[in-house]
């Protein structure tokens, strides 16, 4: 998704967009009457009728303005232990590739460090400075 506001360009960089939580777990007062009234616009983009779950989109925003790129929110991240959130537990998604597709330079894709089990990647700011992203083992 790409849109502009004045001189700024904003790109949505999606990490996940999945039916994750049972609707009434998040909105306990949501009744069948509410669903009958609002179901037509909720499904399929915000609610999955078959599972009864709401869709949860996790994404970054890449703001580009005045020759600068600003990444807002780096999402949940890959390979994180999150047993209470099975839909995020040990994610393995092409987030860096999605950043690159949005216009971020990725001079070193994610890969193992020379010594140890951590994973490292670099992205580059508009001035050529490298920003390291480390995923500790």
The first five atom37 places (N, CA, C, CB, O) and aatype in JSON, in Angstrom:
{
  "aatype": [20, 20, 20, 20, 20, 20, 20, 20, 20, 20, 20, 20, 20, 20, 20, 20, 20, 20, 20, 20, 20, 20, 20, 20, 20, 20, 20, 20, 20, 20, 20, 20, 20, 20, 20, 20, 20, 20, 20, 20, 20, 20, 20, 20, 20, 20, 20, 20, 20, 20, 20, 20, 20, 20, 20, 20, 20, 20, 20, 20, 20, 20, 20, 20, 20, 20, 20, 20, 20, 20, 20, 20, 20, 20, 20, 20, 20, 20, 20, 20, 20, 20, 20, 20, 20, 20, 20, 20, 20, 20, 20, 20, 20, 20, 20, 20, 20, 20, 20, 20, 20, 20, 20, 20, 20, 20, 20, 20, 20, 20, 20, 20, 20, 20, 20, 20, 20, 20, 20, 20, 20, 20, 20, 20, 20, 20, 20, 20, 20, 20, 20, 20, 20, 20, 20, 20, 20],
  "atom_mask": [
    [1, 1, 1, 1, 1],
    [1, 1, 1, 1, 1],
    [1, 1, 1, 1, 1],
    [1, 1, 1, 1, 1],
    [1, 1, 1, 1, 1],
    [1, 1, 1, 1, 1],
    [1, 1, 1, 1, 1],
    [1, 1, 1, 1, 1],
    [1, 1, 1, 1, 1],
    [1, 1, 1, 1, 1],
    [1, 1, 1, 1, 1],
    [1, 1, 1, 1, 1],
    [1, 1, 1, 1, 1],
    [1, 1, 1, 1, 1],
    [1, 1, 1, 1, 1],
    [1, 1, 1, 1, 1],
    [1, 1, 1, 1, 1],
    [1, 1, 1, 1, 1],
    [1, 1, 1, 1, 1],
    [1, 1, 1, 1, 1],
    [1, 1, 1, 1, 1],
    [1, 1, 1, 1, 1],
    [1, 1, 1, 1, 1],
    [1, 1, 1, 1, 1],
    [1, 1, 1, 1, 1],
    [1, 1, 1, 1, 1],
    [1, 1, 1, 1, 1],
    [1, 1, 1, 1, 1],
    [1, 1, 1, 1, 1],
    [1, 1, 1, 1, 1],
    [1, 1, 1, 1, 1],
    [1, 1, 1, 1, 1],
    [1, 1, 1, 1, 1],
    [1, 1, 1, 1, 1],
    [1, 1, 1, 1, 1],
    [1, 1, 1, 1, 1],
    [1, 1, 1, 1, 1],
    [1, 1, 1, 1, 1],
    [1, 1, 1, 1, 1],
    [1, 1, 1, 1, 1],
    [1, 1, 1, 1, 1],
    [1, 1, 1, 1, 1],
    [1, 1, 1, 1, 1],
    [1, 1, 1, 1, 1],
    [1, 1, 1, 1, 1],
    [1, 1, 1, 1, 1],
    [1, 1, 1, 1, 1],
    [1, 1, 1, 1, 1],
    [1, 1, 1, 1, 1],
    [1, 1, 1, 1, 1],
    [1, 1, 1, 1, 1],
    [1, 1, 1, 1, 1],
    [1, 1, 1, 1, 1],
    [1, 1, 1, 1, 1],
    [1, 1, 1, 1, 1],
    [1, 1, 1, 1, 1],
    [1, 1, 1, 1, 1],
    [1, 1, 1, 1, 1],
    [1, 1, 1, 1, 1],
    [1, 1, 1, 1, 1],
    [1, 1, 1, 1, 1],
    [1, 1, 1, 1, 1],
    [1, 1, 1, 1, 1],
    [1, 1, 1, 1, 1],
    [1, 1, 1, 1, 1],
    [1, 1, 1, 1, 1],
    [1, 1, 1, 1, 1],
    [1, 1, 1, 1, 1],
    [1, 1, 1, 1, 1],
    [1, 1, 1, 1, 1],
    [1, 1, 1, 1, 1],
    [1, 1, 1, 1, 1],
    [1, 1, 1, 1, 1],
    [1, 1, 1, 1, 1],
    [1, 1, 1, 1, 1],
    [1, 1, 1, 1, 1],
    [1, 1, 1, 1, 1],
    [1, 1, 1, 1, 1],
    [1, 1, 1, 1, 1],
    [1, 1, 1, 1, 1],
    [1, 1, 1, 1, 1],
    [1, 1, 1, 1, 1],
    [1, 1, 1, 1, 1],
    [1, 1, 1, 1, 1],
    [1, 1, 1, 1, 1],
    [1, 1, 1, 1, 1],
    [1, 1, 1, 1, 1],
    [1, 1, 1, 1, 1],
    [1, 1, 1, 1, 1],
    [1, 1, 1, 1, 1],
    [1, 1, 1, 1, 1],
    [1, 1, 1, 1, 1],
    [1, 1, 1, 1, 1],
    [1, 1, 1, 1, 1],
    [1, 1, 1, 1, 1],
    [1, 1, 1, 1, 1],
    [1, 1, 1, 1, 1],
    [1, 1, 1, 1, 1],
    [1, 1, 1, 1, 1],
    [1, 1, 1, 1, 1],
    [1, 1, 1, 1, 1],
    [1, 1, 1, 1, 1],
    [1, 1, 1, 1, 1],
    [1, 1, 1, 1, 1],
    [1, 1, 1, 1, 1],
    [1, 1, 1, 1, 1],
    [1, 1, 1, 1, 1],
    [1, 1, 1, 1, 1],
    [1, 1, 1, 1, 1],
    [1, 1, 1, 1, 1],
    [1, 1, 1, 1, 1],
    [1, 1, 1, 1, 1],
    [1, 1, 1, 1, 1],
    [1, 1, 1, 1, 1],
    [1, 1, 1, 1, 1],
    [1, 1, 1, 1, 1],
    [1, 1, 1, 1, 1],
    [1, 1, 1, 1, 1],
    [1, 1, 1, 1, 1],
    [1, 1, 1, 1, 1],
    [1, 1, 1, 1, 1],
    [1, 1, 1, 1, 1],
    [1, 1, 1, 1, 1],
    [1, 1, 1, 1, 1],
    [1, 1, 1, 1, 1],
    [1, 1, 1, 1, 1],
    [1, 1, 1, 1, 1],
    [1, 1, 1, 1, 1],
    [1, 1, 1, 1, 1],
    [1, 1, 1, 1, 1],
    [1, 1, 1, 1, 1],
    [1, 1, 1, 1, 1],
    [1, 1, 1, 1, 1],
    [1, 1, 1, 1, 1],
    [1, 1, 1, 1, 1],
    [1, 1, 1, 1, 1],
    [1, 1, 1, 1, 1]
  ],
  "atom_positions": [
    [[0.85, -1.17, 0.0], [0.0, 0.0, 0.0], [0.89, 1.23, 0.0], [-0.97, 0.0, 1.22], [1.8, 1.35, 0.83]],
    [[0.64, 2.12, -0.92], [1.41, 3.35, -1.06], [0.44, 4.51, -1.15], [2.34, 3.3, -2.31], [-0.53, 4.45, -1.9]],
    [[0.71, 5.56, -0.39], [-0.09, 6.76, -0.52], [0.75, 7.97, -0.17], [-1.35, 6.7, 0.36], [1.83, 7.84, 0.41]],
    [[0.25, 9.14, -0.53], [0.98, 10.38, -0.3], [0.16, 11.34, 0.53], [1.36, 11.03, -1.64], [-1.07, 11.39, 0.45]],
    [[0.88, 12.11, 1.34], [0.28, 13.19, 2.11], [1.22, 14.37, 1.91], [0.1, 12.82, 3.66], [2.33, 14.37, 2.43]],
    [[0.79, 15.39, 1.17], [1.66, 16.5, 0.85], [2.88, 16.0, 0.1], [2.08, 17.25, 2.12], [2.75, 15.3, -0.91]],
    [[4.08, 16.33, 0.59], [5.33, 15.9, -0.04], [5.8, 14.54, 0.44], [6.41, 16.92, 0.21], [6.8, 14.01, -0.04]],
    [[5.09, 13.96, 1.39], [5.51, 12.68, 1.97], [4.87, 11.51, 1.24], [5.14, 12.63, 3.46], [3.71, 11.57, 0.82]],
    [[5.65, 10.45, 1.09], [5.15, 9.19, 0.57], [5.2, 8.19, 1.71], [5.99, 8.69, -0.68], [6.18, 8.14, 2.45]],
    [[4.15, 7.42, 1.86], [4.06, 6.47, 2.96], [3.78, 5.09, 2.37], [2.94, 6.88, 3.98], [2.86, 4.91, 1.58]],
    [[4.61, 4.11, 2.78], [4.47, 2.75, 2.29], [4.21, 1.84, 3.5], [5.75, 2.29, 1.5], [4.91, 1.92, 4.51]],
    [[3.22, 1.01, 3.38], [2.94, 0.01, 4.42], [3.76, -1.24, 4.1], [1.4, -0.33, 4.49], [3.69, -1.76, 2.99]],
    [[4.54, -1.71, 5.07], [5.36, -2.92, 4.92], [4.77, -3.97, 5.86], [6.9, -2.64, 5.24], [4.95, -3.9, 7.07]],
    [[4.07, -4.91, 5.28], [3.33, -5.9, 6.08], [4.24, -6.98, 6.63], [2.22, -6.53, 5.24], [5.11, -7.5, 5.92]],
    [[4.03, -7.32, 7.89], [4.67, -8.49, 8.48], [3.67, -9.65, 8.49], [5.19, -8.19, 9.93], [3.94, -10.7, 7.91]],
    [[2.53, -9.46, 9.13], [1.49, -10.48, 9.14], [0.13, -9.83, 8.99], [1.56, -11.33, 10.43], [-0.06, -8.66, 9.31]],
    [[-0.81, -10.6, 8.5], [-2.22, -10.19, 8.44], [-3.03, -11.47, 8.5], [-2.54, -9.34, 7.12], [-3.41, -12.04, 7.47]],
    [[-3.28, -11.92, 9.72], [-3.88, -13.24, 9.93], [-5.07, -13.17, 10.87], [-2.84, -14.19, 10.48], [-5.15, -12.27, 11.72]],
    [[-6.01, -14.11, 10.73], [-7.05, -14.23, 11.74], [-6.42, -14.81, 13.01], [-8.25, -15.12, 11.23], [-6.0, -15.97, 13.02]],
    [[-6.35, -14.02, 14.06], [-5.57, -14.43, 15.22], [-6.36, -14.66, 16.5], [-4.55, -13.41, 15.49], [-6.2, -15.7, 17.15]],
    [[-7.21, -13.73, 16.86], [-7.92, -13.83, 18.14], [-9.4, -14.11, 17.93], [-7.75, -12.54, 18.95], [-10.0, -13.59, 16.99]],
    [[-9.98, -14.95, 18.79], [-11.44, -15.09, 18.76], [-12.07, -13.71, 19.01], [-11.93, -16.13, 19.82], [-11.65, -12.98, 19.91]],
    [[-13.06, -13.37, 18.22], [-13.69, -12.05, 18.26], [-14.08, -11.64, 19.68], [-14.91, -12.03, 17.37], [-13.77, -10.52, 20.1]],
    [[-14.74, -12.51, 20.41], [-15.25, -12.14, 21.74], [-14.17, -12.16, 22.81], [-16.36, -13.07, 22.14], [-14.4, -11.7, 23.93]],
    [[-13.0, -12.69, 22.49], [-11.88, -12.6, 23.43], [-11.36, -11.16, 23.48], [-10.74, -13.57, 23.03], [-10.9, -10.69, 24.52]],
    [[-11.43, -10.47, 22.37], [-10.99, -9.09, 22.28], [-12.15, -8.12, 22.59], [-10.4, -8.8, 20.89], [-11.96, -7.1, 23.25]],
    [[-13.33, -8.47, 22.1], [-14.52, -7.62, 22.3], [-15.6, -8.46, 22.99], [-15.04, -7.05, 20.93], [-16.54, -8.91, 22.33]],
    [[-15.49, -8.66, 24.32], [-16.41, -9.55, 25.02], [-17.88, -9.12, 24.96], [-16.0, -9.67, 26.44], [-18.77, -9.95, 25.13]],
    [[-18.14, -7.84, 24.73], [-19.52, -7.37, 24.7], [-20.11, -7.39, 23.28], [-19.6, -5.96, 25.27], [-21.24, -6.95, 23.07]],
    [[-19.35, -7.89, 22.33], [-19.82, -7.97, 20.94], [-20.82, -9.11, 20.85], [-18.63, -8.18, 19.94], [-20.48, -10.26, 21.11]],
    [[-22.04, -8.79, 20.48], [-23.13, -9.78, 20.47], [-23.39, -10.3, 19.06], [-24.42, -9.16, 21.05], [-22.84, -9.8, 18.08]],
    [[-24.24, -11.32, 19.0], [-24.67, -11.83, 17.7], [-25.42, -10.75, 16.92], [-25.56, -13.07, 17.87], [-25.34, -10.69, 15.69]],
    [[-26.14, -9.89, 17.64], [-26.85, -8.78, 16.98], [-25.85, -7.81, 16.33], [-27.75, -8.03, 18.0], [-26.08, -7.32, 15.23]],
    [[-24.75, -7.54, 17.03], [-23.71, -6.68, 16.44], [-23.14, -7.33, 15.18], [-22.57, -6.42, 17.46], [-22.95, -6.67, 14.16]],
    [[-22.88, -8.63, 15.27], [-22.31, -9.34, 14.12], [-23.28, -9.32, 12.94], [-21.96, -10.79, 14.51], [-22.87, -9.14, 11.79]],
    [[-24.57, -9.51, 13.22], [-25.57, -9.46, 12.14], [-25.6, -8.08, 11.5], [-26.96, -9.83, 12.68], [-25.76, -7.97, 10.28]],
    [[-25.45, -7.04, 12.31], [-25.5, -5.67, 11.79], [-24.23, -5.28, 11.03], [-25.72, -4.69, 12.92], [-24.31, -4.58, 10.02]],
    [[-23.06, -5.75, 11.5], [-21.79, -5.28, 10.94], [-20.99, -6.35, 10.18], [-20.94, -4.74, 12.04], [-19.94, -6.05, 9.61]],
    [[-21.48, -7.56, 10.17], [-20.73, -8.66, 9.55], [-20.39, -8.45, 8.09], [-21.5, -9.91, 9.68], [-19.33, -8.87, 7.63]],
    [[-21.29, -7.78, 7.35], [-21.07, -7.59, 5.91], [-19.82, -6.77, 5.62], [-22.27, -6.91, 5.29], [-19.12, -7.05, 4.64]],
    [[-19.52, -5.76, 6.42], [-18.31, -4.96, 6.15], [-17.1, -5.48, 6.93], [-18.56, -3.5, 6.5], [-15.97, -5.19, 6.57]],
    [[-17.33, -6.25, 8.0], [-16.2, -6.81, 8.75], [-15.49, -7.91, 7.97], [-16.68, -7.34, 10.09], [-14.26, -7.97, 7.94]],
    [[-16.27, -8.79, 7.34], [-15.7, -9.91, 6.6], [-15.52, -9.52, 5.13], [-16.59, -11.19, 6.73], [-16.38, -8.84, 4.57]],
    [[-14.45, -9.92, 4.52], [-13.38, -10.78, 5.0], [-12.13, -10.03, 5.49], [-12.98, -11.72, 3.91], [-11.18, -10.66, 5.95]],
    [[-12.13, -8.69, 5.4], [-10.9, -7.94, 5.67], [-10.57, -7.79, 7.15], [-11.0, -6.59, 5.05], [-9.41, -7.61, 7.5]],
    [[-11.58, -7.85, 8.02], [-11.34, -7.63, 9.45], [-11.77, -8.82, 10.31], [-12.08, -6.4, 9.9], [-11.4, -8.9, 11.48]],
    [[-12.53, -9.72, 9.73], [-13.11, -10.83, 10.49], [-13.21, -12.04, 9.58], [-14.5, -10.45, 11.08], [-13.62, -11.92, 8.42]],
    [[-12.83, -13.21, 10.1], [-12.96, -14.45, 9.35], [-14.13, -15.24, 9.93], [-11.64, -15.28, 9.39], [-14.03, -15.8, 11.02]],
    [[-15.22, -15.26, 9.2], [-16.45, -15.87, 9.7], [-16.3, -17.36, 10.02], [-17.56, -15.68, 8.69], [-16.85, -17.83, 11.01]],
    [[-15.55, -18.09, 9.2], [-15.4, -19.53, 9.39], [-14.78, -19.86, 10.75], [-14.56, -20.13, 8.27], [-15.22, -20.78, 11.43]],
    [[-13.74, -19.11, 11.13], [-13.04, -19.39, 12.4], [-13.57, -18.56, 13.56], [-11.55, -19.14, 12.23], [-13.32, -18.89, 14.72]],
    [[-14.31, -17.47, 13.26], [-14.79, -16.59, 14.3], [-13.69, -15.7, 14.88], [-15.4, -17.39, 15.4], [-13.81, -15.21, 16.0]],
    [[-12.62, -15.5, 14.11], [-11.47, -14.72, 14.58], [-11.37, -13.39, 13.85], [-10.17, -15.52, 14.39], [-11.74, -13.26, 12.68]],
    [[-10.87, -12.39, 14.57], [-10.59, -11.11, 13.93], [-9.21, -11.18, 13.3], [-10.69, -9.93, 14.95], [-8.32, -11.87, 13.78]],
    [[-9.05, -10.45, 12.22], [-7.75, -10.38, 11.55], [-6.91, -9.31, 12.23], [-7.92, -10.06, 10.02], [-7.4, -8.22, 12.53]],
    [[-5.68, -9.62, 12.49], [-4.76, -8.68, 13.1], [-3.62, -8.43, 12.13], [-4.23, -9.21, 14.47], [-2.85, -9.34, 11.81]],
    [[-3.51, -7.2, 11.66], [-2.44, -6.81, 10.75], [-1.31, -6.18, 11.56], [-2.96, -5.83, 9.65], [-1.54, -5.25, 12.33]],
    [[-0.11, -6.69, 11.38], [1.08, -6.12, 12.0], [1.95, -5.64, 10.85], [1.85, -7.18, 12.93], [2.29, -6.41, 9.95]],
    [[2.32, -4.37, 10.89], [3.09, -3.81, 9.78], [3.89, -2.6, 10.24], [2.16, -3.41, 8.63], [3.65, -2.02, 11.3]],
    [[4.85, -2.25, 9.42], [5.64, -1.04, 9.59], [5.11, 0.0, 8.6], [7.17, -1.3, 9.38], [4.41, -0.33, 7.65]],
    [[5.45, 1.23, 8.86], [5.22, 2.31, 7.89], [6.57, 2.88, 7.52], [4.27, 3.41, 8.47], [7.37, 3.21, 8.4]],
    [[6.84, 3.0, 6.24], [8.06, 3.63, 5.75], [7.66, 5.0, 5.22], [8.77, 2.76, 4.65], [7.01, 5.11, 4.18]],
    [[8.07, 6.04, 5.93], [7.77, 7.43, 5.58], [8.95, 7.97, 4.8], [7.47, 8.3, 6.86], [10.09, 7.93, 5.28]],
    [[8.7, 8.49, 3.6], [9.74, 9.07, 2.77], [9.39, 10.53, 2.49], [9.91, 8.27, 1.43], [8.39, 10.83, 1.84]],
    [[10.24, 11.43, 3.01], [9.98, 12.85, 2.84], [11.3, 13.61, 2.91], [8.99, 13.37, 3.92], [12.16, 13.3, 3.73]],
    [[11.47, 14.6, 2.05], [12.66, 15.44, 2.07], [13.96, 14.67, 1.93], [12.7, 16.22, 3.33], [14.96, 15.05, 2.54]],
    [[13.97, 13.6, 1.14], [15.18, 12.81, 0.94], [15.49, 11.87, 2.1], [16.33, 13.72, 0.72], [16.54, 11.22, 2.1]],
    [[14.61, 11.8, 3.08], [14.83, 10.93, 4.24], [13.83, 9.79, 4.23], [14.71, 11.73, 5.55], [12.71, 9.92, 3.73]],
    [[14.25, 8.66, 4.79], [13.38, 7.51, 4.97], [13.31, 7.21, 6.45], [13.88, 6.26, 4.16], [14.34, 7.04, 7.11]],
    [[12.11, 7.15, 6.98], [11.92, 6.92, 8.4], [11.06, 5.67, 8.56], [11.26, 8.15, 9.11], [9.93, 5.62, 8.08]],
    [[11.59, 4.66, 9.24], [10.85, 3.43, 9.49], [10.14, 3.56, 10.82], [11.8, 2.19, 9.49], [10.75, 3.82, 11.86]],
    [[8.82, 3.39, 10.78], [8.01, 3.48, 11.98], [7.54, 2.08, 12.34], [6.79, 4.45, 11.77], [6.79, 1.46, 11.59]],
    [[7.99, 1.58, 13.47], [7.63, 0.28, 14.03], [8.26, -0.86, 13.24], [6.1, 0.1, 14.06], [7.98, -1.04, 12.06]],
    [[9.1, -1.62, 13.9], [9.79, -2.73, 13.23], [9.1, -4.07, 13.44], [11.22, -2.81, 13.72], [9.7, -5.11, 13.18]],
    [[7.87, -4.07, 13.89], [7.02, -5.26, 13.98], [7.46, -6.23, 15.08], [7.02, -5.98, 12.66], [8.17, -5.86, 16.01]],
    [[7.02, -7.49, 14.94], [7.26, -8.51, 15.98], [8.62, -9.16, 15.86], [6.19, -9.58, 15.91], [9.28, -9.43, 16.87]],
    [[9.06, -9.41, 14.65], [10.37, -10.0, 14.43], [10.34, -11.52, 14.27], [11.28, -9.65, 15.57], [9.45, -12.2, 14.79]],
    [[11.31, -12.01, 13.56], [11.45, -13.45, 13.31], [12.15, -14.16, 14.45], [12.21, -13.69, 12.02], [12.9, -13.55, 15.22]],
    [[11.89, -15.45, 14.55], [12.6, -16.36, 15.46], [12.53, -15.95, 16.92], [14.03, -16.47, 15.05], [13.49, -16.12, 17.66]],
    [[11.4, -15.4, 17.33], [11.21, -15.02, 18.73], [10.31, -16.06, 19.39], [10.58, -13.59, 18.84], [9.32, -16.52, 18.81]],
    [[10.66, -16.43, 20.61], [9.88, -17.4, 21.36], [8.69, -16.66, 21.99], [10.75, -18.12, 22.46], [8.86, -15.83, 22.88]],
    [[7.5, -16.98, 21.5], [6.27, -16.35, 22.0], [5.2, -17.43, 22.15], [5.78, -15.2, 21.04], [4.24, -17.46, 21.38]],
    [[5.35, -18.31, 23.13], [4.42, -19.44, 23.25], [2.98, -19.01, 23.51], [4.86, -20.35, 24.35], [2.05, -19.75, 23.16]],
    [[2.76, -17.86, 24.11], [1.41, -17.39, 24.36], [0.73, -16.82, 23.13], [1.42, -16.36, 25.44], [-0.47, -16.56, 23.15]],
    [[1.48, -16.62, 22.08], [0.96, -16.08, 20.82], [1.42, -16.99, 19.68], [1.44, -14.6, 20.6], [2.37, -16.66, 18.97]],
    [[0.74, -18.12, 19.5], [1.21, -19.1, 18.51], [1.35, -18.55, 17.1], [0.28, -20.27, 18.49], [2.16, -19.05, 16.32]],
    [[0.58, -17.52, 16.75], [0.66, -16.96, 15.41], [1.91, -16.11, 15.22], [-0.58, -16.13, 15.1], [2.24, -15.78, 14.08]],
    [[2.61, -15.74, 16.29], [3.87, -14.99, 16.19], [5.05, -15.83, 16.65], [3.79, -13.72, 17.02], [6.2, -15.42, 16.46]],
    [[4.81, -16.99, 17.24], [5.87, -17.83, 17.79], [6.79, -18.32, 16.67], [5.27, -19.04, 18.57], [6.34, -18.97, 15.72]],
    [[8.06, -17.99, 16.78], [9.09, -18.42, 15.83], [8.75, -18.06, 14.38], [9.3, -19.93, 15.95], [8.9, -18.87, 13.46]],
    [[8.28, -16.83, 14.18], [7.99, -16.37, 12.82], [9.22, -16.53, 11.94], [7.52, -14.89, 12.84], [10.35, -16.45, 12.42]],
    [[9.0, -16.74, 10.69], [10.08, -16.79, 9.72], [9.54, -16.2, 8.42], [10.62, -18.26, 9.5], [9.16, -16.92, 7.5]],
    [[9.5, -14.87, 8.39], [8.9, -14.15, 7.27], [9.95, -13.31, 6.53], [7.75, -13.27, 7.76], [10.96, -12.94, 7.13]],
    [[9.73, -13.0, 5.27], [10.7, -12.23, 4.48], [10.58, -10.72, 4.73], [10.51, -12.52, 2.99], [10.41, -9.94, 3.78]],
    [[10.66, -10.3, 5.99], [10.48, -8.89, 6.34], [11.53, -8.0, 5.68], [10.52, -8.71, 7.86], [11.19, -6.95, 5.14]],
    [[12.81, -8.39, 5.71], [13.84, -7.56, 5.09], [13.62, -7.43, 3.58], [15.23, -8.15, 5.36], [13.86, -6.37, 3.0]],
    [[13.17, -8.5, 2.95], [12.88, -8.44, 1.53], [11.73, -7.48, 1.27], [12.54, -9.85, 0.99], [11.73, -6.76, 0.26]],
    [[10.76, -7.45, 2.16], [9.63, -6.52, 2.02], [10.09, -5.08, 2.22], [8.51, -6.87, 3.03], [9.62, -4.17, 1.53]],
    [[11.02, -4.87, 3.16], [11.6, -3.53, 3.33], [12.32, -3.11, 2.05], [12.57, -3.5, 4.53], [12.16, -1.98, 1.59]],
    [[13.11, -4.02, 1.49], [13.84, -3.71, 0.26], [12.87, -3.36, -0.87], [14.74, -4.9, -0.15], [13.11, -2.43, -1.64]],
    [[11.77, -4.11, -0.97], [10.78, -3.83, -2.01], [10.14, -2.46, -1.81], [9.7, -4.92, -2.01], [9.68, -1.84, -2.78]],
    [[10.1, -1.98, -0.55], [9.53, -0.67, -0.25], [10.52, 0.46, -0.48], [9.03, -0.63, 1.18], [10.16, 1.63, -0.39]],
    [[11.79, 0.12, -0.78], [12.78, 1.14, -1.08], [13.92, 1.29, -0.09], [12.1, 2.42, -1.19], [14.73, 2.2, -0.21]],
    [[13.99, 0.4, 0.91], [15.09, 0.43, 1.88], [16.25, -0.38, 1.31], [14.65, -0.12, 3.28], [16.06, -1.49, 0.83]],
    [[17.47, 0.19, 1.38], [18.65, -0.55, 0.92], [19.04, -1.57, 1.98], [19.83, 0.41, 0.62], [19.15, -1.24, 3.16]],
    [[19.25, -2.82, 1.55], [19.65, -3.91, 2.44], [20.97, -4.46, 1.9], [18.54, -5.04, 2.53], [20.97, -5.44, 1.16]],
    [[22.11, -3.83, 2.28], [23.39, -4.28, 1.73], [23.85, -5.65, 2.25], [24.44, -3.26, 2.04], [24.65, -6.32, 1.58]],
    [[23.38, -6.06, 3.41], [23.72, -7.4, 3.91], [22.43, -8.04, 4.41], [24.81, -7.34, 5.04], [21.92, -7.66, 5.46]],
    [[21.92, -9.02, 3.67], [20.72, -9.72, 4.12], [20.99, -10.48, 5.42], [20.21, -10.68, 3.04], [22.14, -10.69, 5.8]],
    [[19.93, -10.88, 6.08], [20.06, -11.61, 7.34], [20.84, -12.91, 7.13], [18.66, -11.91, 7.93], [20.6, -13.65, 6.18]],
    [[21.76, -13.14, 8.04], [22.56, -14.36, 8.0], [23.32, -14.51, 9.29], [23.52, -14.36, 6.8], [23.37, -13.59, 10.1]],
    [[23.93, -15.68, 9.5], [24.64, -15.92, 10.76], [25.88, -15.06, 10.89], [25.02, -17.39, 10.87], [26.55, -14.73, 9.91]],
    [[26.18, -14.69, 12.13], [27.42, -13.95, 12.41], [28.58, -14.94, 12.34], [27.37, -13.24, 13.82], [28.39, -16.15, 12.49]],
    [[29.76, -14.42, 12.12], [30.94, -15.28, 11.98], [31.21, -16.1, 13.24], [32.16, -14.44, 11.65], [31.61, -17.26, 13.14]],
    [[30.99, -15.52, 14.4], [31.27, -16.22, 15.67], [30.02, -16.21, 16.52], [32.45, -15.55, 16.43], [29.65, -15.17, 17.06]],
    [[29.37, -17.33, 16.65], [28.17, -17.41, 17.48], [26.93, -17.68, 16.65], [28.0, -16.13, 18.27], [26.98, -17.72, 15.43]],
    [[25.83, -17.85, 17.35], [24.6, -18.24, 16.69], [23.67, -17.09, 16.35], [23.88, -19.2, 17.53], [22.59, -17.32, 15.81]],
    [[24.06, -15.86, 16.65], [23.19, -14.73, 16.35], [23.12, -14.47, 14.85], [23.67, -13.48, 17.09], [24.03, -14.83, 14.1]],
    [[22.04, -13.84, 14.44], [21.83, -13.48, 13.03], [21.97, -11.97, 12.93], [20.43, -13.97, 12.5], [21.51, -11.23, 13.81]],
    [[22.61, -11.52, 11.85], [22.81, -10.08, 11.66], [22.43, -9.7, 10.23], [24.28, -9.68, 11.96], [22.59, -10.48, 9.3]],
    [[21.93, -8.49, 10.09], [21.63, -7.91, 8.78], [21.94, -6.43, 8.88], [20.13, -8.16, 8.35], [22.04, -5.88, 9.98]],
    [[22.1, -5.78, 7.75], [22.32, -4.33, 7.72], [21.33, -3.71, 6.75], [23.78, -3.99, 7.31], [21.08, -4.23, 5.66]],
    [[20.78, -2.56, 7.16], [20.05, -1.7, 6.24], [20.84, -0.41, 6.16], [18.54, -1.46, 6.7], [21.69, -0.15, 7.01]],
    [[20.56, 0.39, 5.15], [21.35, 1.6, 4.93], [20.45, 2.83, 4.96], [22.1, 1.52, 3.59], [19.37, 2.84, 4.37]],
    [[20.92, 3.86, 5.65], [20.14, 5.11, 5.67], [20.44, 5.91, 4.41], [20.47, 5.95, 6.95], [21.34, 5.54, 3.65]],
    [[19.72, 7.0, 4.17], [19.91, 7.77, 2.93], [21.31, 8.34, 2.74], [18.92, 8.89, 2.88], [21.68, 8.71, 1.63]],
    [[22.1, 8.43, 3.83], [23.46, 8.97, 3.74], [24.51, 7.88, 3.58], [23.77, 9.8, 4.96], [25.71, 8.16, 3.53]],
    [[24.07, 6.65, 3.5], [25.0, 5.54, 3.33], [25.47, 4.91, 4.63], [26.19, 6.0, 2.56], [26.28, 3.98, 4.61]],
    [[24.98, 5.4, 5.76], [25.36, 4.8, 7.04], [24.61, 3.48, 7.19], [25.04, 5.75, 8.23], [23.43, 3.38, 6.88]],
    [[25.31, 2.48, 7.67], [24.7, 1.17, 7.85], [24.14, 1.03, 9.27], [25.71, 0.05, 7.56], [24.77, 1.45, 10.24]],
    [[22.98, 0.46, 9.34], [22.31, 0.22, 10.62], [22.23, -1.29, 10.78], [20.88, 0.9, 10.69], [21.65, -1.98, 9.94]],
    [[22.81, -1.79, 11.86], [22.81, -3.23, 12.03], [21.56, -3.68, 12.78], [24.06, -3.7, 12.79], [21.09, -3.02, 13.71]],
    [[21.04, -4.79, 12.34], [19.89, -5.44, 12.97], [20.39, -6.78, 13.47], [18.68, -5.61, 11.97], [20.82, -7.62, 12.68]],
    [[20.34, -6.99, 14.77], [20.86, -8.23, 15.36], [19.72, -9.0, 16.0], [21.96, -7.93, 16.4], [18.9, -8.46, 16.74]],
    [[19.72, -10.27, 15.7], [18.77, -11.19, 16.32], [19.6, -12.14, 17.15], [17.89, -11.96, 15.24], [20.31, -13.0, 16.63]],
    [[19.51, -11.98, 18.45], [20.34, -12.79, 19.35], [19.85, -14.23, 19.41], [20.36, -12.17, 20.75], [18.64, -14.5, 19.36]],
    [[20.8, -15.14, 19.53], [20.42, -16.57, 19.61], [20.05, -16.93, 21.03], [21.57, -17.47, 19.11], [19.71, -18.08, 21.3]]
  ]
}
